[in-house]
Amino acid sequence: MSSPFDAAMAAADAVLNGVFGEGFLITPKTLGAEDDGDVDAAPRRDPRRSVISATLTFHEAPTEYFPAARGIARNSAQPMVGADIMLSVLAVDLTWQPRAGDLAYRKNTGLTYQVAKVQPDGAGRIWLPATLHRQR
């Protein structure tokens, strides 16, 4: 039997997905070193995990940072602007947990993001810091 907290979290997650959720395709990738030991091989599709269609939330926050430069005081360095991209998904919506390097294709925009890290929050949601993926 679930607790009142679990019921409240499930209701909140349903609202989050309903308001902010978007359709994504998650494509599993594997490193060459995992398959055949070739550390220089390009990442390739992982045949042990299938492509998943899931609802994820997308958050992009602007970030100002200072480039590392030797001998330049931080207050006189030219600031640069970037973006922190964060995806999140309910763990129960997935048949397998994403790994760093997996790709998330955003159906609304046609952009693909590469998962940089996997951070389960202990409350049923998985946070995925990501970067924009460029085709080579």
C-alpha positions as CSV (number, residue, x, y, z in Angstrom):
1,M,0.0,0.0,0.0
2,S,1.4,3.4,-0.9
3,S,1.8,6.2,1.6
4,P,0.0,9.6,1.3
5,F,3.4,11.1,0.4
6,D,3.7,8.6,-2.6
7,A,0.2,9.5,-3.7
8,A,0.9,13.2,-3.5
9,M,4.2,12.8,-5.4
10,A,2.4,10.7,-8.1
11,A,-0.2,13.5,-8.5
12,A,2.5,16.2,-8.7
13,D,4.5,14.2,-11.3
14,A,1.3,13.7,-13.4
15,V,0.8,17.5,-13.3
16,L,4.5,18.2,-14.2
17,N,4.4,15.8,-17.1
18,G,1.0,17.2,-18.3
19,V,2.1,20.8,-18.2
20,F,5.8,20.7,-19.0
21,G,6.3,17.2,-20.6
22,E,7.3,16.8,-24.2
23,G,7.8,13.7,-26.4
24,F,11.3,12.5,-26.7
25,L,13.0,9.4,-28.2
26,I,15.9,8.1,-26.1
27,T,18.5,6.2,-28.1
28,P,21.0,4.1,-26.2
29,K,24.6,4.5,-27.1
30,T,27.6,2.5,-26.0
31,L,31.3,3.3,-26.1
32,G,33.7,1.2,-28.2
33,A,35.6,0.4,-25.0
34,E,32.6,-1.4,-23.5
35,D,32.1,-3.6,-26.6
36,D,35.4,-4.5,-28.0
37,G,38.0,-2.6,-26.0
38,D,38.7,0.0,-28.6
39,V,38.9,3.2,-26.6
40,D,39.2,5.3,-29.8
41,A,36.0,4.0,-31.4
42,A,33.0,6.4,-31.9
43,P,30.0,5.7,-29.7
44,R,27.4,3.5,-31.4
45,R,23.9,2.2,-30.9
46,D,23.7,-0.2,-28.0
47,P,21.9,-3.3,-29.3
48,R,21.1,-4.6,-25.8
49,R,18.7,-1.7,-25.1
50,S,15.8,-0.6,-27.3
51,V,14.9,2.9,-28.3
52,I,12.3,4.4,-25.9
53,S,9.6,6.9,-26.6
54,A,8.9,8.8,-23.3
55,T,7.7,12.1,-21.9
56,L,10.5,14.2,-20.5
57,T,10.6,17.7,-19.1
58,F,13.1,20.1,-20.7
59,H,14.7,23.0,-18.9
60,E,17.3,25.4,-20.4
61,A,18.7,28.1,-18.1
62,P,21.2,30.7,-19.3
63,T,24.5,30.7,-17.4
64,E,27.2,33.2,-17.4
65,Y,30.7,31.9,-16.9
66,F,34.3,33.2,-17.2
67,P,36.8,31.4,-19.4
68,A,39.8,30.0,-17.6
69,A,42.8,32.1,-18.6
70,R,46.1,32.3,-16.9
71,G,47.1,35.6,-15.4
72,I,43.8,37.4,-15.9
73,A,41.8,38.5,-12.9
74,R,38.3,37.1,-12.8
75,N,36.7,40.6,-12.6
76,S,38.4,41.7,-15.8
77,A,37.8,38.6,-17.9
78,Q,35.3,38.8,-20.7
79,P,32.2,36.9,-19.4
80,M,30.6,34.4,-21.8
81,V,27.0,33.1,-21.8
82,G,26.0,29.5,-22.2
83,A,23.1,27.4,-21.2
84,D,22.6,24.6,-18.7
85,I,20.2,22.0,-20.2
86,M,18.4,19.6,-17.9
87,L,16.0,16.9,-18.8
88,S,14.0,14.9,-16.4
89,V,11.9,11.7,-16.6
90,L,9.9,9.5,-14.3
91,A,11.8,6.3,-13.7
92,V,8.6,4.2,-14.1
93,D,8.2,5.5,-17.6
94,L,11.4,3.8,-18.8
95,T,12.2,0.1,-19.4
96,W,15.9,0.8,-18.6
97,Q,17.8,3.6,-16.9
98,P,19.6,6.0,-19.2
99,R,23.4,6.2,-19.2
100,A,25.9,9.0,-19.9
101,G,26.3,9.2,-23.7
102,D,22.7,8.2,-24.6
103,L,20.9,10.5,-27.0
104,A,17.5,12.2,-26.4
105,Y,15.7,13.4,-29.6
106,R,13.2,16.2,-28.9
107,K,10.3,15.6,-31.2
108,N,8.9,19.2,-31.0
109,T,12.1,20.9,-32.3
110,G,14.1,18.1,-34.0
111,L,17.1,18.7,-31.8
112,T,19.1,15.9,-30.2
113,Y,20.7,16.1,-26.8
114,Q,23.5,13.9,-25.3
115,V,23.1,12.9,-21.7
116,A,26.1,14.0,-19.7
117,K,25.2,12.5,-16.4
118,V,22.4,10.5,-14.8
119,Q,21.1,11.7,-11.4
120,P,18.2,9.8,-9.8
121,D,16.6,11.9,-7.1
122,G,15.3,9.1,-4.9
123,A,11.7,10.2,-5.3
124,G,11.1,8.5,-8.6
125,R,12.5,11.1,-11.1
126,I,15.7,10.9,-13.0
127,W,17.5,14.1,-13.8
128,L,19.7,14.2,-16.9
129,P,22.1,17.1,-17.4
130,A,22.6,17.2,-21.2
131,T,24.4,19.0,-24.0
132,L,23.3,19.7,-27.5
133,H,24.5,16.9,-29.8
134,R,26.1,17.7,-33.1
135,Q,26.1,15.1,-35.9
136,R,29.6,14.3,-37.2
